[in-house]
């Protein structure tokens, strides 16, 4: 993890690196792209949830009574940033079937590169929940920061942000705006181009997921 970004965790497992390489390839089909986003999200979720609190529970095995541990504390809620974040939901939820799912609708103005908010829906009592915000790309950081700000306005105290590819500019923006939010990514890429796309990146994740341009 680069020391200049204390808010960043790069999950560089060999399986993730391999799948990300295929994901970046411009020749990868839409079907394969969706499958890879789902698979990488599942692999990342294992690391993202490493520090979830647990508590002791008494259970009866077929042979005897024993003490084991189960997840305790705040209920988990996934919040994909529409629309590309939807591609990561099933992959994360596969490990946690009872997780709730909210949605935040944001799009980036292609001239100002700033986020525009058009939809916000999360479960009740958000202050009692642990939120994981999902978006394949952390580019300028504008949409990610806006999404986190919207959650905090609703009283949310514990938030993590998970993406597949991040640019230094986006990580720095999150560190500046929300230093309490840990960012998890499969790769920290080089930079943004003049249009605000991540380099080397993987193109427009939403377009590649849903077959639009």
C-alpha positions as protocol buffer text, in pm:
chain_id: "A"
residue {
  index: 1
  type: UNK
  ca { x: 0 y: 0 z: 0 }
}
residue {
  index: 2
  type: UNK
  ca { x: 152 y: 336 z: -99 }
}
residue {
  index: 3
  type: UNK
  ca { x: 243 y: 529 z: 214 }
}
residue {
  index: 4
  type: UNK
  ca { x: 99 y: 852 z: 72 }
}
residue {
  index: 5
  type: UNK
  ca { x: -247 y: 693 z: 72 }
}
residue {
  index: 6
  type: UNK
  ca { x: -318 y: 565 z: 424 }
}
residue {
  index: 7
  type: UNK
  ca { x: -684 y: 524 z: 321 }
}
residue {
  index: 8
  type: UNK
  ca { x: -599 y: 271 z: 47 }
}
residue {
  index: 9
  type: UNK
  ca { x: -579 y: -108 z: 50 }
}
residue {
  index: 10
  type: UNK
  ca { x: -472 y: -276 z: -275 }
}
residue {
  index: 11
  type: UNK
  ca { x: -584 y: -640 z: -284 }
}
residue {
  index: 12
  type: UNK
  ca { x: -321 y: -797 z: -506 }
}
residue {
  index: 13
  type: UNK
  ca { x: -404 y: -1168 z: -478 }
}
residue {
  index: 14
  type: UNK
  ca { x: -275 y: -1365 z: -781 }
}
residue {
  index: 15
  type: UNK
  ca { x: -626 y: -1477 z: -878 }
}
residue {
  index: 16
  type: UNK
  ca { x: -747 y: -1117 z: -874 }
}
residue {
  index: 17
  type: UNK
  ca { x: -449 y: -997 z: -1077 }
}
residue {
  index: 18
  type: UNK
  ca { x: -507 y: -1268 z: -1338 }
}
residue {
  index: 19
  type: UNK
  ca { x: -879 y: -1194 z: -1372 }
}
residue {
  index: 20
  type: UNK
  ca { x: -815 y: -820 z: -1382 }
}
residue {
  index: 21
  type: UNK
  ca { x: -571 y: -868 z: -1671 }
}
residue {
  index: 22
  type: UNK
  ca { x: -843 y: -1042 z: -1873 }
}
residue {
  index: 23
  type: UNK
  ca { x: -1094 y: -776 z: -1766 }
}
residue {
  index: 24
  type: UNK
  ca { x: -872 y: -498 z: -1905 }
}
residue {
  index: 25
  type: UNK
  ca { x: -838 y: -664 z: -2246 }
}
residue {
  index: 26
  type: UNK
  ca { x: -1037 y: -475 z: -2508 }
}
residue {
  index: 27
  type: UNK
  ca { x: -1121 y: -806 z: -2680 }
}
residue {
  index: 28
  type: UNK
  ca { x: -1298 y: -948 z: -2372 }
}
residue {
  index: 29
  type: UNK
  ca { x: -1666 y: -1000 z: -2453 }
}
residue {
  index: 30
  type: UNK
  ca { x: -1952 y: -837 z: -2260 }
}
residue {
  index: 31
  type: UNK
  ca { x: -2054 y: -1175 z: -2119 }
}
residue {
  index: 32
  type: UNK
  ca { x: -1702 y: -1253 z: -1999 }
}
residue {
  index: 33
  type: UNK
  ca { x: -1657 y: -898 z: -1867 }
}
residue {
  index: 34
  type: UNK
  ca { x: -1969 y: -932 z: -1648 }
}
residue {
  index: 35
  type: UNK
  ca { x: -1855 y: -1271 z: -1520 }
}
residue {
  index: 36
  type: UNK
  ca { x: -1512 y: -1134 z: -1430 }
}
residue {
  index: 37
  type: UNK
  ca { x: -1650 y: -830 z: -1247 }
}
residue {
  index: 38
  type: UNK
  ca { x: -1869 y: -1067 z: -1046 }
}
residue {
  index: 39
  type: UNK
  ca { x: -1580 y: -1303 z: -968 }
}
residue {
  index: 40
  type: UNK
  ca { x: -1336 y: -1030 z: -871 }
}
residue {
  index: 41
  type: UNK
  ca { x: -1597 y: -871 z: -644 }
}
residue {
  index: 42
  type: UNK
  ca { x: -1640 y: -1203 z: -463 }
}
residue {
  index: 43
  type: UNK
  ca { x: -1266 y: -1243 z: -414 }
}
residue {
  index: 44
  type: UNK
  ca { x: -1230 y: -885 z: -290 }
}
residue {
  index: 45
  type: UNK
  ca { x: -1523 y: -920 z: -49 }
}
residue {
  index: 46
  type: UNK
  ca { x: -1332 y: -1183 z: 146 }
}
residue {
  index: 47
  type: UNK
  ca { x: -1059 y: -930 z: 224 }
}
residue {
  index: 48
  type: UNK
  ca { x: -1290 y: -630 z: 269 }
}
residue {
  index: 49
  type: UNK
  ca { x: -1484 y: -810 z: 541 }
}
residue {
  index: 50
  type: UNK
  ca { x: -1175 y: -940 z: 723 }
}
residue {
  index: 51
  type: UNK
  ca { x: -1226 y: -711 z: 1024 }
}
residue {
  index: 52
  type: UNK
  ca { x: -1597 y: -766 z: 1078 }
}
residue {
  index: 53
  type: UNK
  ca { x: -1666 y: -807 z: 1452 }
}
residue {
  index: 54
  type: UNK
  ca { x: -1761 y: -1151 z: 1580 }
}
residue {
  index: 55
  type: UNK
  ca { x: -1913 y: -1284 z: 1899 }
}
residue {
  index: 56
  type: UNK
  ca { x: -1927 y: -1624 z: 2070 }
}
residue {
  index: 57
  type: UNK
  ca { x: -2231 y: -1843 z: 2022 }
}
residue {
  index: 58
  type: UNK
  ca { x: -2325 y: -2180 z: 2173 }
}
residue {
  index: 59
  type: UNK
  ca { x: -2425 y: -2445 z: 1920 }
}
residue {
  index: 60
  type: UNK
  ca { x: -2502 y: -2815 z: 1924 }
}
residue {
  index: 61
  type: UNK
  ca { x: -2305 y: -3029 z: 1682 }
}
residue {
  index: 62
  type: UNK
  ca { x: -2427 y: -3384 z: 1613 }
}
residue {
  index: 63
  type: UNK
  ca { x: -2189 y: -3495 z: 1890 }
}
residue {
  index: 64
  type: UNK
  ca { x: -2166 y: -3222 z: 2154 }
}
residue {
  index: 65
  type: UNK
  ca { x: -2223 y: -2863 z: 2257 }
}
residue {
  index: 66
  type: UNK
  ca { x: -1949 y: -2617 z: 2159 }
}
residue {
  index: 67
  type: UNK
  ca { x: -1865 y: -2248 z: 2139 }
}
residue {
  index: 68
  type: UNK
  ca { x: -1805 y: -2095 z: 1796 }
}
residue {
  index: 69
  type: UNK
  ca { x: -1799 y: -1744 z: 1652 }
}
residue {
  index: 70
  type: UNK
  ca { x: -2044 y: -1565 z: 1427 }
}
residue {
  index: 71
  type: UNK
  ca { x: -2055 y: -1214 z: 1281 }
}
residue {
  index: 72
  type: UNK
  ca { x: -2176 y: -957 z: 1533 }
}
residue {
  index: 73
  type: UNK
  ca { x: -2250 y: -587 z: 1541 }
}
residue {
  index: 74
  type: UNK
  ca { x: -2389 y: -371 z: 1263 }
}
residue {
  index: 75
  type: UNK
  ca { x: -2591 y: -517 z: 977 }
}
residue {
  index: 76
  type: UNK
  ca { x: -2424 y: -500 z: 639 }
}
residue {
  index: 77
  type: UNK
  ca { x: -2565 y: -299 z: 350 }
}
residue {
  index: 78
  type: UNK
  ca { x: -2426 y: -288 z: -3 }
}
residue {
  index: 79
  type: UNK
  ca { x: -2472 y: 33 z: -197 }
}
residue {
  index: 80
  type: UNK
  ca { x: -2382 y: 16 z: -567 }
}
residue {
  index: 81
  type: UNK
  ca { x: -2339 y: 348 z: -743 }
}
residue {
  index: 82
  type: UNK
  ca { x: -2565 y: 319 z: -1046 }
}
residue {
  index: 83
  type: UNK
  ca { x: -2524 y: 186 z: -1292 }
}
residue {
  index: 84
  type: UNK
  ca { x: -2183 y: 18 z: -1311 }
}
residue {
  index: 85
  type: UNK
  ca { x: -2182 y: -68 z: -940 }
}
residue {
  index: 86
  type: UNK
  ca { x: -2467 y: -312 z: -1003 }
}
residue {
  index: 87
  type: UNK
  ca { x: -2218 y: -547 z: -1166 }
}
residue {
  index: 88
  type: UNK
  ca { x: -2044 y: -601 z: -830 }
}
residue {
  index: 89
  type: UNK
  ca { x: -2347 y: -663 z: -608 }
}
residue {
  index: 90
  type: UNK
  ca { x: -2406 y: -1033 z: -670 }
}
residue {
  index: 91
  type: UNK
  ca { x: -2039 y: -1113 z: -629 }
}
residue {
  index: 92
  type: UNK
  ca { x: -2023 y: -957 z: -283 }
}
residue {
  index: 93
  type: UNK
  ca { x: -2369 y: -1076 z: -176 }
}
residue {
  index: 94
  type: UNK
  ca { x: -2273 y: -1434 z: -261 }
}
residue {
  index: 95
  type: UNK
  ca { x: -2065 y: -1442 z: 58 }
}
residue {
  index: 96
  type: UNK
  ca { x: -2336 y: -1268 z: 263 }
}
residue {
  index: 97
  type: UNK
  ca { x: -2682 y: -1375 z: 139 }
}
residue {
  index: 98
  type: UNK
  ca { x: -2869 y: -1179 z: 408 }
}
residue {
  index: 99
  type: UNK
  ca { x: -2709 y: -846 z: 321 }
}
residue {
  index: 100
  type: UNK
  ca { x: -2940 y: -552 z: 238 }
}
residue {
  index: 101
  type: UNK
  ca { x: -2889 y: -353 z: -84 }
}
residue {
  index: 102
  type: UNK
  ca { x: -2943 y: 20 z: -129 }
}
residue {
  index: 103
  type: UNK
  ca { x: -2884 y: 226 z: -444 }
}
residue {
  index: 104
  type: UNK
  ca { x: -2730 y: 563 z: -521 }
}
residue {
  index: 105
  type: UNK
  ca { x: -2778 y: 708 z: -868 }
}
residue {
  index: 106
  type: UNK
  ca { x: -2497 y: 934 z: -983 }
}
residue {
  index: 107
  type: UNK
  ca { x: -2358 y: 1018 z: -1323 }
}
residue {
  index: 108
  type: UNK
  ca { x: -2055 y: 1222 z: -1418 }
}
residue {
  index: 109
  type: UNK
  ca { x: -2106 y: 1538 z: -1623 }
}
residue {
  index: 110
  type: UNK
  ca { x: -1867 y: 1492 z: -1915 }
}
residue {
  index: 111
  type: UNK
  ca { x: -1785 y: 1863 z: -1926 }
}
residue {
  index: 112
  type: UNK
  ca { x: -1734 y: 1945 z: -1559 }
}
residue {
  index: 113
  type: UNK
  ca { x: -1645 y: 1586 z: -1455 }
}
residue {
  index: 114
  type: UNK
  ca { x: -1853 y: 1650 z: -1140 }
}
residue {
  index: 115
  type: UNK
  ca { x: -2122 y: 1407 z: -1016 }
}
residue {
  index: 116
  type: UNK
  ca { x: -2492 y: 1470 z: -1067 }
}
residue {
  index: 117
  type: UNK
  ca { x: -2727 y: 1301 z: -815 }
}
residue {
  index: 118
  type: UNK
  ca { x: -3054 y: 1152 z: -945 }
}
residue {
  index: 119
  type: UNK
  ca { x: -3148 y: 863 z: -710 }
}
residue {
  index: 120
  type: UNK
  ca { x: -3097 y: 768 z: -344 }
}
residue {
  index: 121
  type: UNK
  ca { x: -3256 y: 472 z: -165 }
}
residue {
  index: 122
  type: UNK
  ca { x: -3116 y: 290 z: 140 }
}
residue {
  index: 123
  type: UNK
  ca { x: -3264 y: 71 z: 420 }
}
residue {
  index: 124
  type: UNK
  ca { x: -3420 y: 222 z: 730 }
}
residue {
  index: 125
  type: UNK
  ca { x: -3211 y: 300 z: 1041 }
}
residue {
  index: 126
  type: UNK
  ca { x: -2894 y: 362 z: 839 }
}
residue {
  index: 127
  type: UNK
  ca { x: -2710 y: 479 z: 1152 }
}
residue {
  index: 128
  type: UNK
  ca { x: -2723 y: 118 z: 1276 }
}
residue {
  index: 129
  type: UNK
  ca { x: -2568 y: -29 z: 963 }
}
residue {
  index: 130
  type: UNK
  ca { x: -2227 y: -88 z: 808 }
}
residue {
  index: 131
  type: UNK
  ca { x: -2224 y: 27 z: 444 }
}
residue {
  index: 132
  type: UNK
  ca { x: -2005 y: -99 z: 161 }
}
residue {
  index: 133
  type: UNK
  ca { x: -2019 y: 131 z: -142 }
}
residue {
  index: 134
  type: UNK
  ca { x: -1951 y: -39 z: -477 }
}
residue {
  index: 135
  type: UNK
  ca { x: -1828 y: 111 z: -804 }
}
residue {
  index: 136
  type: UNK
  ca { x: -1588 y: -57 z: -1049 }
}
residue {
  index: 137
  type: UNK
  ca { x: -1395 y: 267 z: -1111 }
}
residue {
  index: 138
  type: UNK
  ca { x: -1255 y: 533 z: -878 }
}
residue {
  index: 139
  type: UNK
  ca { x: -1148 y: 798 z: -1127 }
}
residue {
  index: 140
  type: UNK
  ca { x: -1173 y: 1163 z: -1021 }
}
residue {
  index: 141
  type: UNK
  ca { x: -1333 y: 1057 z: -695 }
}
residue {
  index: 142
  type: UNK
  ca { x: -1624 y: 1297 z: -740 }
}
residue {
  index: 143
  type: UNK
  ca { x: -1899 y: 1035 z: -753 }
}
residue {
  index: 144
  type: UNK
  ca { x: -1748 y: 828 z: -472 }
}
residue {
  index: 145
  type: UNK
  ca { x: -1712 y: 1133 z: -248 }
}
residue {
  index: 146
  type: UNK
  ca { x: -2066 y: 1249 z: -325 }
}
residue {
  index: 147
  type: UNK
  ca { x: -2208 y: 903 z: -249 }
}
residue {
  index: 148
  type: UNK
  ca { x: -2028 y: 888 z: 85 }
}
residue {
  index: 149
  type: UNK
  ca { x: -2141 y: 1241 z: 170 }
}
residue {
  index: 150
  type: UNK
  ca { x: -2503 y: 1143 z: 99 }
}
residue {
  index: 151
  type: UNK
  ca { x: -2473 y: 844 z: 332 }
}
residue {
  index: 152
  type: UNK
  ca { x: -2315 y: 1050 z: 608 }
}
residue {
  index: 153
  type: UNK
  ca { x: -2600 y: 1302 z: 585 }
}
residue {
  index: 154
  type: UNK
  ca { x: -2832 y: 1012 z: 674 }
}
residue {
  index: 155
  type: UNK
  ca { x: -2630 y: 935 z: 986 }
}
residue {
  index: 156
  type: UNK
  ca { x: -2415 y: 652 z: 853 }
}
residue {
  index: 157
  type: UNK
  ca { x: -2097 y: 617 z: 1058 }
}
residue {
  index: 158
  type: UNK
  ca { x: -1916 y: 316 z: 912 }
}
residue {
  index: 159
  type: UNK
  ca { x: -1848 y: 313 z: 537 }
}
residue {
  index: 160
  type: UNK
  ca { x: -1606 y: 128 z: 310 }
}
residue {
  index: 161
  type: UNK
  ca { x: -1556 y: 192 z: -60 }
}
residue {
  index: 162
  type: UNK
  ca { x: -1474 y: -95 z: -296 }
}
residue {
  index: 163
  type: UNK
  ca { x: -1366 y: -60 z: -660 }
}
residue {
  index: 164
  type: UNK
  ca { x: -1180 y: -269 z: -915 }
}
residue {
  index: 165
  type: UNK
  ca { x: -948 y: 1 z: -1049 }
}
residue {
  index: 166
  type: UNK
  ca { x: -849 y: 333 z: -889 }
}
residue {
  index: 167
  type: UNK
  ca { x: -661 y: 640 z: -1008 }
}
residue {
  index: 168
  type: UNK
  ca { x: -428 y: 830 z: -771 }
}
residue {
  index: 169
  type: UNK
  ca { x: -645 y: 1138 z: -818 }
}
residue {
  index: 170
  type: UNK
  ca { x: -955 y: 957 z: -692 }
}
residue {
  index: 171
  type: UNK
  ca { x: -778 y: 806 z: -394 }
}
residue {
  index: 172
  type: UNK
  ca { x: -639 y: 1148 z: -301 }
}
residue {
  index: 173
  type: UNK
  ca { x: -986 y: 1304 z: -334 }
}
residue {
  index: 174
  type: UNK
  ca { x: -1133 y: 1044 z: -99 }
}
residue {
  index: 175
  type: UNK
  ca { x: -849 y: 1095 z: 149 }
}
residue {
  index: 176
  type: UNK
  ca { x: -914 y: 1469 z: 145 }
}
residue {
  index: 177
  type: UNK
  ca { x: -1294 y: 1452 z: 167 }
}
residue {
  index: 178
  type: UNK
  ca { x: -1343 y: 1135 z: 373 }
}
residue {
  index: 179
  type: UNK
  ca { x: -1023 y: 1024 z: 551 }
}
residue {
  index: 180
  type: UNK
  ca { x: -1230 y: 788 z: 769 }
}
residue {
  index: 181
  type: UNK
  ca { x: -1341 y: 578 z: 470 }
}
residue {
  index: 182
  type: UNK
  ca { x: -1110 y: 296 z: 368 }
}
residue {
  index: 183
  type: UNK
  ca { x: -1079 y: 241 z: -7 }
}
residue {
  index: 184
  type: UNK
  ca { x: -1025 y: -113 z: -135 }
}
residue {
  index: 185
  type: UNK
  ca { x: -914 y: -171 z: -494 }
}
residue {
  index: 186
  type: UNK
  ca { x: -769 y: -447 z: -708 }
}
residue {
  index: 187
  type: UNK
  ca { x: -527 y: -205 z: -876 }
}
residue {
  index: 188
  type: UNK
  ca { x: -395 y: 148 z: -838 }
}
residue {
  index: 189
  type: UNK
  ca { x: -346 y: 268 z: -1194 }
}
residue {
  index: 190
  type: UNK
  ca { x: -117 y: 540 z: -1326 }
}
residue {
  index: 191
  type: UNK
  ca { x: -329 y: 849 z: -1389 }
}
residue {
  index: 192
  type: UNK
  ca { x: -634 y: 1009 z: -1549 }
}
residue {
  index: 193
  type: UNK
  ca { x: -637 y: 1132 z: -1907 }
}
residue {
  index: 194
  type: UNK
  ca { x: -781 y: 1468 z: -2016 }
}
residue {
  index: 195
  type: UNK
  ca { x: -1130 y: 1316 z: -2037 }
}
residue {
  index: 196
  type: UNK
  ca { x: -1112 y: 1182 z: -1680 }
}
residue {
  index: 197
  type: UNK
  ca { x: -1066 y: 816 z: -1776 }
}
residue {
  index: 198
  type: UNK
  ca { x: -827 y: 596 z: -1582 }
}
residue {
  index: 199
  type: UNK
  ca { x: -504 y: 492 z: -1756 }
}
residue {
  index: 200
  type: UNK
  ca { x: -435 y: 214 z: -1836 }
}
residue {
  index: 201
  type: UNK
  ca { x: -780 y: 140 z: -1692 }
}
residue {
  index: 202
  type: UNK
  ca { x: -1036 y: -88 z: -1854 }
}
residue {
  index: 203
  type: UNK
  ca { x: -1252 y: 157 z: -2047 }
}
residue {
  index: 204
  type: UNK
  ca { x: -1602 y: 257 z: -1942 }
}
residue {
  index: 205
  type: UNK
  ca { x: -1712 y: -18 z: -1702 }
}
residue {
  index: 206
  type: UNK
  ca { x: -2082 y: 61 z: -1742 }
}
residue {
  index: 207
  type: UNK
  ca { x: -2067 y: 44 z: -2120 }
}
residue {
  index: 208
  type: UNK
  ca { x: -1872 y: -281 z: -2113 }
}
residue {
  index: 209
  type: UNK
  ca { x: -2110 y: -437 z: -1857 }
}
residue {
  index: 210
  type: UNK
  ca { x: -2433 y: -343 z: -2033 }
}
residue {
  index: 211
  type: UNK
  ca { x: -2327 y: -321 z: -2397 }
}
residue {
  index: 212
  type: UNK
  ca { x: -2385 y: 51 z: -2438 }
}
residue {
  index: 213
  type: UNK
  ca { x: -2164 y: 329 z: -2574 }
}
